[in-house]
Amino acid sequence: MLKCLYPYMQKYQKHLILACLCVVAETVFELIIPVFMADLIDIGVTEHNSSIIVEKGLLMLGCSICSLILGILYARYAAQAGQGFGAQLREAQFAKIQAFSFSNIDHFPSASLITRLSSDTAILQGAVSNGIRPLVRSPVMMISALVFTFMINLKLACIFLITMPILGIGLWIIVTKVAPYYRRMQSAVDQVNVVVQENIHAIRVVKAYVRGDFERAKFAKVSRDLQSVSVHAFATSVWNLPLFQAVVYATMVALLWFGGNMIFEGSMKVGELTGFLSYVLQILNGLMMLSNVFLMLTRSMAGAERILEVLYEPVTMTDPKHSDLCITQGNIVFDHVSFKYQENAAEYVLSDICLSMSSGCTIGILGGTGAAKSTLVQLIPRLYDVSEGEVIIDGHNVNEYSLSHLRDAVGMVLQKNTLFSGTIRENLLWGNHSADEQELSWAMQCACADEFVNAFPDGLDTHLEQGGVNLSGGQKQRLCIARALLKHPKILILDDSTSAVDSTTEQSIKTSFHKLNDTTVIIIAQRISSIMDCDQIVILDDGRIHAVGTHDQLLKDNLIYQEIYQSQKEGAML
């Protein structure tokens, strides 16, 4: 797992190495201090030698200052390494998500992706920033201090051969128990984010249906689930401290008992025991830091697994390398196309679709709810890949075009109107970032958006809130249409994109579409009035093509079309 994460640290490898070297050097200076302290007591104090006291005291002070400077340098390099690693990891995840097809995105709830980008990455980032010091310092301190203790008194140092394995075994048991809880904690965080995201997104629906109490109860449940698993995790990990304290106190008592007897026997000096105890504290402190590092790494590994799931998710949609094919006309052919969202799904969403759409024509698609109208048009820009058959544009399978060119040649206005926080101008320039004022004016006129945009005091520079909540549904639809027109696409797909505008405005928009002579226009609609003047109308029923023809032909020969027409005609009369 660490091998998989290393490439994201490689850019900051120098800072990581410098941080480690600072820790090693800092630890060495701290380890030297007890040696000087032992000489200061045994020679300087015992023999009343003031020059030795001053000399050893200054050396101890110098080591302390060096240790302080190295600690400051470590903090700087560790912060750069940790923050840089976190930034690289977030960027890599975001880039991978951008490369996902809709099928890939369906594997991960959006709230889970947000948690992995933020919370899981922050845990790993903190592990690097805060974990380098104890991870490097602990082994260096323990090994060096252990060597010094054996050099001071071999017999007394043998106590560690008993106490250290006890601490190690106890720590291993704690880590083994707590690891599953950390994984469950992050999944519980996902569930909390799901509920929060749903409520923020649908707050108007919640208030309109007076379901605040229900939603609070639902949030309380996931919050309590997170609380429960967190309590279990921390209640298990907290055993680390009493275990450490029990071992420390037992070790200190044993050392003082045996060391005191050695002083009485004359086989050990007081200064030696004092220095020995200083090294003992460093060894035990190193063990404590190491145990905390293991707990930190255990939680980090849980987050790392979730991040790697995103980074190593196989992208289901491949992009042909060095493809120079271009869409010049916009002729579309569906050749025995079938599609299902999951390979192991029992039934196809679309079955044996055979359809031809000529360049410059306007095609209407009509069908009941669940007829797979939106799914059909999403196969054109490869938002999904077909399960069987081929989608052909200008004589070439869509898989042969580069994804960037294919999607740039297809303008698409989805059922759900999406606008971003920023100005109207910034939102329109998504369609063509180099569009000038004349092009912006043309697109707004075609989409009948100029009438309300020009009425705003700031015009195109009017600020939109997140999702365009300060606009009506019809205004958002018209801006989305204008944005798509700015691409000057060869294929324009309108997925029920005029449902919120009045009939007069809709007619004006349709009239402007007829002027797009070199663009294939596909209109998905619920109202026959929206598509009755199309060159070709496709009737979809249960994922299959039921009929194809003009308005007059279908009204004469097709029962489904006749029923829809009559029901909408009667509804209009009422």
C-alpha positions in Angstrom: 0.0 0.0 0.0 2.8 2.4 0.9 4.4 1.6 -2.5 1.2 2.7 -4.2 1.2 6.0 -2.3 4.9 6.8 -2.8 4.6 8.4 -6.2 2.5 11.2 -4.7 5.2 11.9 -2.2 8.1 11.8 -4.8 7.9 15.5 -5.5 8.5 16.2 -1.8 11.0 13.5 -1.2 13.7 16.0 -0.5 11.7 17.7 2.3 10.8 14.2 3.7 14.5 13.2 3.8 15.6 16.5 5.3 12.8 16.2 8.0 14.1 12.7 8.8 17.7 13.8 9.0 16.7 16.7 11.4 14.9 14.2 13.6 17.9 11.9 13.7 20.3 14.7 14.5 18.0 16.2 17.1 17.7 12.8 18.8 21.5 12.3 18.8 22.0 15.7 20.6 19.3 14.7 23.2 21.0 11.3 23.8 24.4 12.9 24.4 23.0 15.1 27.2 22.7 12.3 29.8 26.3 11.4 29.3 27.4 15.0 30.1 24.9 15.0 33.0 26.5 11.8 34.5 30.0 13.4 34.3 28.7 16.6 35.8 27.3 14.7 38.8 30.0 12.0 39.3 33.0 14.3 38.6 31.9 17.9 39.0 29.5 17.7 41.9 31.0 14.8 43.8 34.6 16.2 43.5 33.5 19.9 43.8 35.1 20.6 40.4 33.4 23.9 39.3 35.2 23.9 35.9 33.8 20.5 35.0 30.3 21.7 36.1 30.6 24.8 33.9 32.1 22.8 31.0 29.5 20.0 31.0 26.7 22.5 31.7 27.7 24.6 28.6 27.9 21.4 26.5 24.4 20.4 27.7 23.1 23.9 26.9 24.7 23.7 23.4 23.1 20.3 22.7 19.7 21.7 23.8 20.0 24.7 21.5 21.0 22.5 18.6 18.2 20.2 19.3 15.8 23.1 19.4 17.0 24.5 16.0 16.8 21.0 14.4 13.2 20.6 15.8 12.1 23.9 14.2 13.7 22.8 10.9 12.0 19.5 11.1 8.6 21.1 11.7 9.1 23.2 8.5 10.2 20.3 6.3 7.6 17.9 7.7 4.8 20.5 7.0 6.0 21.0 3.5 6.1 17.2 2.9 2.8 16.5 4.5 0.8 19.3 2.9 2.4 18.7 -0.5 1.6 15.0 -0.3 -2.0 15.8 0.6 -2.3 18.2 -2.3 -0.9 15.7 -4.7 -3.2 13.0 -3.5 -6.3 15.2 -3.7 -5.4 16.4 -7.2 -4.7 12.8 -8.3 -8.1 11.7 -7.0 -9.9 14.6 -8.6 -8.2 14.0 -11.9 -9.2 10.3 -11.8 -12.8 11.2 -11.0 -12.8 13.5 -14.0 -11.7 10.5 -16.1 -14.5 8.3 -14.8 -17.3 7.3 -17.0 -20.8 7.4 -15.6 -20.5 3.7 -14.9 -17.5 4.3 -12.7 -19.2 7.1 -10.9 -22.1 4.8 -10.2 -19.7 2.7 -8.1 -19.1 5.5 -5.6 -21.8 7.7 -3.9 -20.9 11.3 -4.3 -20.7 11.8 -0.5 -18.2 9.0 -0.3 -16.0 10.6 -2.9 -16.1 13.9 -1.0 -15.1 12.1 2.2 -12.2 10.4 0.4 -11.0 13.6 -1.1 -11.2 15.5 2.2 -11.4 13.5 5.4 -9.4 10.4 4.3 -6.7 12.5 2.6 -6.5 14.8 5.7 -5.8 11.7 7.8 -3.0 10.6 5.6 -1.7 14.2 5.3 -1.6 14.4 9.1 0.1 11.1 9.4 3.0 12.4 7.3 3.1 15.8 9.0 2.9 14.5 12.5 4.2 11.0 12.1 7.7 11.5 10.7 9.1 12.7 14.0 7.9 9.8 16.2 8.4 7.2 13.5 12.1 8.2 13.0 12.8 9.4 16.4 11.5 6.4 18.3 13.7 3.7 16.8 16.8 5.9 16.8 16.2 6.9 20.4 15.4 3.4 21.6 18.3 1.7 19.9 20.8 4.4 20.8 19.5 4.7 24.4 19.5 0.9 24.7 23.1 0.8 23.6 24.1 3.4 26.2 22.2 1.5 29.0 24.1 -1.7 28.1 27.3 0.3 28.1 26.6 1.8 31.6 25.4 -1.4 33.2 24.8 -4.7 31.4 23.0 -6.5 34.2 20.5 -3.7 34.9 19.8 -3.3 31.1 18.6 -6.9 30.9 15.3 -5.8 32.6 14.3 -4.4 29.1 14.5 -7.9 27.7 11.4 -8.7 29.8 9.4 -5.4 29.7 9.7 -4.5 26.0 8.2 -7.8 24.7 5.3 -7.3 27.1 4.6 -3.9 25.7 5.1 -5.0 22.1 2.6 -7.9 22.4 0.0 -5.6 24.1 0.4 -3.0 21.4 -0.1 -5.7 18.7 -3.3 -6.9 20.3 -4.6 -3.3 20.5 -3.8 -2.5 16.9 -5.4 -5.7 15.7 -8.6 -5.0 17.5 -8.8 -1.3 16.6 -8.1 -1.6 12.8 -11.6 -2.8 11.8 -13.2 0.0 13.8 -11.3 2.7 11.9 -12.5 1.3 8.6 -16.1 1.3 9.9 -15.6 4.9 11.1 -14.8 6.2 7.7 -17.8 4.4 6.2 -20.0 5.9 8.9 -18.6 9.4 8.0 -19.8 8.6 4.4 -23.3 7.9 5.6 -23.4 11.2 7.6 -22.2 13.1 4.5 -24.9 11.4 2.4 -27.7 12.5 4.7 -26.3 16.1 5.0 -25.8 16.4 1.2 -29.3 15.1 0.4 -30.9 17.5 2.9 -29.0 20.6 1.7 -29.8 19.7 -1.9 -33.5 19.0 -1.2 -34.1 21.5 1.6 -37.0 23.1 -0.2 -38.7 19.7 -0.6 -38.1 18.9 3.1 -39.7 22.2 4.1 -42.5 21.9 1.6 -43.5 18.5 3.0 -42.8 19.5 6.6 -40.5 16.5 7.0 -37.9 18.2 9.2 -38.6 15.9 12.1 -38.2 12.8 10.0 -34.9 14.1 8.5 -33.6 15.0 11.9 -34.4 11.5 13.1 -32.6 10.0 10.1 -29.6 12.2 10.7 -29.6 11.4 14.4 -29.4 7.7 13.5 -26.4 8.0 11.2 -24.8 10.4 13.7 -25.3 7.9 16.5 -23.9 5.1 14.3 -20.7 7.2 13.8 -20.6 8.0 17.6 -21.0 4.3 18.4 -18.2 3.0 16.2 -16.0 6.0 17.2 -16.5 5.2 20.9 -15.6 1.6 20.3 -12.5 2.6 18.3 -11.2 5.1 20.8 -12.2 2.9 23.8 -10.0 0.2 22.3 -7.1 2.5 21.4 -7.1 4.2 24.8 -5.8 0.9 26.4 -2.5 1.9 24.9 -1.9 4.5 27.6 -2.6 2.4 30.7 -0.6 -0.5 29.2 2.4 1.9 28.6 2.1 3.4 32.1 1.9 0.0 33.8 5.1 -1.2 31.9 6.9 2.2 32.6 6.1 2.1 36.4 7.0 -1.5 36.7 10.3 -0.9 34.8 11.2 2.1 36.9 10.4 0.3 40.2 12.6 -2.7 39.1 15.4 -0.4 38.0 15.4 1.6 41.2 15.3 -1.6 43.3 18.1 -3.3 41.6 20.1 -0.1 40.9 19.8 1.0 44.5 21.2 -2.3 45.7 24.1 -2.0 43.2 24.9 1.5 44.6 24.9 0.1 48.2 27.2 -2.8 47.0 29.5 -0.2 45.3 29.2 -1.7 41.8 27.4 1.4 40.5 27.6 5.1 41.0 24.8 7.5 41.7 25.6 9.5 38.5 25.5 6.3 36.5 22.1 5.4 37.8 20.9 8.9 37.1 22.1 8.7 33.5 20.8 5.2 33.2 17.3 6.3 34.3 17.4 9.2 31.8 18.1 6.7 29.0 15.3 4.5 30.4 12.9 7.3 30.2 14.0 8.0 26.6 13.5 4.3 25.7 10.1 4.2 27.2 9.1 7.5 25.7 10.3 6.2 22.3 8.1 3.1 22.8 5.1 5.3 23.7 5.6 7.4 20.6 6.0 4.3 18.5 2.8 2.8 19.8 1.0 6.1 19.0 2.5 6.0 15.5 1.1 2.4 15.0 -2.3 3.6 16.0 -2.0 6.6 13.7 -0.8 4.4 10.8 -3.7 1.9 11.5 -6.2 4.6 11.0 -4.3 6.0 8.0 -4.2 2.6 6.3 -8.0 2.5 6.5 -8.2 5.9 4.7 -5.5 4.8 2.3 -7.4 1.7 1.2 -10.4 3.9 0.4 -8.3 6.4 -1.5 -6.6 3.7 -3.5 -10.0 2.3 -4.4 -10.6 5.5 -6.3 -7.1 5.8 -7.8 -7.1 2.2 -9.0 -10.7 2.0 -10.1 -10.4 0.7 -13.7 -11.8 3.3 -16.1 -14.4 1.6 -18.2 -14.2 4.1 -21.0 -10.9 4.1 -23.0 -9.8 7.1 -25.1 -8.1 6.2 -28.4 -4.5 7.5 -28.6 -3.5 10.0 -31.2 -6.9 10.0 -33.0 -7.1 12.7 -35.6 -10.7 12.0 -36.7 -13.0 14.9 -36.8 -16.8 15.2 -36.9 -17.6 17.4 -39.9 -21.2 16.7 -40.6 -23.1 15.1 -37.7 -24.7 12.1 -39.4 -25.7 9.6 -36.7 -26.4 5.9 -37.0 -27.5 3.5 -34.2 -26.6 0.0 -35.6 -28.4 -2.7 -33.5 -27.5 -0.9 -30.3 -28.4 -2.6 -26.9 -27.4 -1.2 -23.5 -27.6 -2.1 -19.9 -26.0 -0.3 -16.9 -24.5 -3.4 -15.3 -22.9 -6.3 -17.2 -24.7 -8.8 -15.0 -28.1 -7.0 -15.3 -30.9 -9.4 -16.3 -32.5 -7.1 -18.8 -31.4 -4.5 -21.3 -32.4 -0.9 -20.9 -32.2 -0.4 -24.7 -32.7 -3.3 -27.1 -31.7 -3.6 -30.7 -32.0 0.1 -31.6 -31.6 0.8 -35.4 -31.9 4.4 -36.2 -30.4 6.9 -38.7 -30.2 10.7 -38.2 -29.1 12.9 -41.1 -26.9 16.0 -40.7 -28.9 19.2 -40.4 -32.2 17.4 -39.5 -34.2 17.9 -36.4 -35.2 14.7 -34.7 -37.8 14.5 -31.9 -37.8 11.6 -29.4 -41.0 10.8 -27.6 -42.0 8.1 -25.1 -43.4 7.4 -21.7 -41.5 7.7 -18.4 -38.8 5.0 -18.3 -38.7 4.5 -22.0 -34.9 5.2 -21.9 -35.0 8.4 -24.0 -32.2 10.1 -22.0 -30.1 6.9 -22.0 -30.3 6.7 -25.8 -28.9 10.2 -26.4 -26.2 9.7 -23.7 -24.6 7.0 -25.9 -23.8 9.6 -28.6 -21.1 11.6 -26.6 -20.1 8.4 -24.8 -21.4 9.3 -21.4 -22.0 5.5 -21.4 -20.6 2.9 -23.8 -23.0 0.6 -25.7 -23.3 -3.1 -24.5 -23.9 -4.4 -28.0 -23.9 -2.8 -31.5 -22.4 0.5 -32.6 -23.1 4.2 -32.5 -21.6 5.7 -35.7 -21.0 9.3 -36.4 -19.9 10.4 -39.9 -19.1 6.8 -40.8 -16.9 6.1 -37.8 -17.7 4.3 -34.5 -17.8 6.9 -31.6 -15.0 4.8 -29.9 -12.7 5.9 -32.7 -12.9 9.6 -31.8 -11.0 11.2 -29.0 -13.4 11.8 -26.1 -12.4 15.5 -25.9 -13.2 16.1 -29.6 -16.4 13.9 -29.5 -17.9 15.7 -26.5 -16.8 19.1 -27.8 -18.7 18.4 -31.1 -21.8 17.5 -29.2 -23.8 20.2 -27.4 -25.9 18.7 -24.7 -28.6 20.3 -22.5 -29.5 17.8 -19.8 -32.7 17.3 -18.0 -31.2 18.7 -14.8 -30.1 22.2 -15.5 -26.7 22.8 -13.9 -25.3 26.3 -13.4 -22.3 27.2 -11.3 -21.8 30.0 -8.8 -20.3 33.0 -10.6 -21.6 35.4 -13.2 -23.9 34.7 -16.1 -21.0 35.5 -18.4 -18.8 32.9 -16.7 -21.4 30.3 -17.0 -22.0 31.0 -20.7 -18.3 30.9 -21.4 -18.2 27.3 -20.3 -19.6 26.6 -23.8 -16.8 28.6 -25.5 -14.2 30.3 -23.3 -13.1 32.5 -26.2 -16.6 33.8 -27.2 -16.8 37.5 -27.7 -19.7 39.9 -26.9 -21.3 39.3 -30.4 -21.3 35.5 -30.0 -22.7 35.8 -26.4 -25.5 38.1 -27.7 -26.3 35.7 -30.6 -26.5 32.7 -28.3 -28.8 34.5 -25.8 -31.1 35.7 -28.6 -31.4 32.1 -30.0 -32.2 30.8 -26.5 -34.5 33.8 -25.7 -32.3 34.5 -22.7 -31.5 38.1 -23.6 -34.9 39.4 -22.6 -34.3 38.6 -18.9 -30.5 39.0 -18.8 -30.7 42.5 -20.2 -33.3 43.4 -17.6 -30.8 42.7 -14.8 -28.9 45.8 -13.6 -25.6 44.1 -14.1 -26.6 42.2 -17.3 -24.1 39.4 -18.1 -22.2 40.2 -15.0 -25.1 39.4 -12.7 -23.9 37.0 -10.0 -25.6 33.6 -9.8 -25.8 31.7 -6.5 -24.8 28.0 -6.3 -27.0 26.0 -8.7 -28.5 29.3 -10.0 -31.1 29.3 -7.2 -31.8 33.0 -7.8 -33.2 32.2 -11.3 -36.4 30.6 -12.3 -36.5 27.1 -13.8 -37.2 28.6 -17.3 -34.4 31.1 -17.0 -32.0 28.4 -16.1 -33.1 26.3 -19.0 -32.6 29.1 -21.5 -29.1 29.9 -20.1 -28.1 26.2 -20.5 -29.4 26.2 -24.1 -27.4 29.4 -24.8 -24.3 27.8 -23.3 -24.6 24.7 -25.5 -25.2 26.9 -28.6 -21.9 28.8 -28.0 -20.0 25.5 -28.7 -21.3 25.7 -32.3 -21.8 21.9 -32.1 -22.4 19.6 -35.0 -24.9 17.7 -32.9 -27.2 19.5 -30.4 -29.1 17.4 -27.9 -31.9 18.9 -25.9 -33.2 16.6 -23.2 -36.6 18.0 -22.2 -34.9 21.3 -21.9 -37.9 23.6 -22.6 -40.3 22.0 -20.2 -40.2 25.1 -17.9 -40.7 27.8 -20.6 -44.0 29.0 -21.9 -45.3 27.9 -25.4 -44.5 31.3 -27.0 -40.9 31.3 -25.8 -40.5 27.6 -26.8 -41.7 28.3 -30.3 -39.2 31.2 -30.6 -36.4 28.9 -29.5 -37.4 26.2 -31.9 -37.5 28.7 -34.7 -33.9 29.6 -34.0 -32.9 25.9 -34.2 -34.2 25.7 -37.7 -31.5 28.3 -38.7 -28.8 25.9 -37.6 -28.6 24.3 -41.0 -25.4 22.4 -40.4 -26.3 21.0 -37.0 -28.2 17.8 -36.2 -30.7 18.7 -33.5 -32.2 16.0 -31.2 -35.1 17.1 -29.0 -36.4 14.9 -26.2 -39.8 16.1 -25.1 -42.9 15.1 -23.2 -45.2 17.4 -25.2 -46.0 16.7 -28.8 -46.2 20.4 -29.5 -42.5 20.6 -28.8 -41.6 18.1 -31.6 -44.5 18.1 -34.0 -42.6 20.1 -36.6 -39.4 17.9 -36.4 -38.2 16.3 -39.6 -38.4 12.9 -37.9 -40.1 11.7 -34.7 -39.0 8.6 -32.9 -41.4 6.8 -30.5 -39.6 4.8 -27.8 -41.5 2.2 -25.8 -39.8 0.1 -23.1 -36.4 0.6 -24.5 -37.3 -0.3 -28.1 -38.2 1.8 -31.2 -41.9 1.5 -31.6 -42.2 3.8 -34.7 -40.4 6.4 -36.7 -42.0 9.1 -38.9 -43.3 12.6 -39.2 -46.1 14.1 -37.1 -48.7 13.5 -39.9 -47.6 9.9 -40.5 -47.6 9.0 -36.8 -50.8 10.7 -36.1 -52.4 8.7 -38.9 -50.8 5.3 -38.3 -49.4 5.0 -34.8 -51.7 4.2 -31.8 -49.3 5.3 -29.1 -48.7 8.7 -30.8 -52.5 9.1 -31.3 -53.2 8.4 -27.6 -50.5 10.9 -26.4 -51.8 13.5 -28.9 -55.4 13.1 -27.8 -54.6 13.2 -24.1 -52.5 16.3 -24.5 -55.1 17.9 -26.7 -57.9 17.2 -24.2 -55.7 18.5 -21.4 -55.1 21.7 -23.3 -58.8 22.2 -23.9 -59.5 21.7 -20.1 
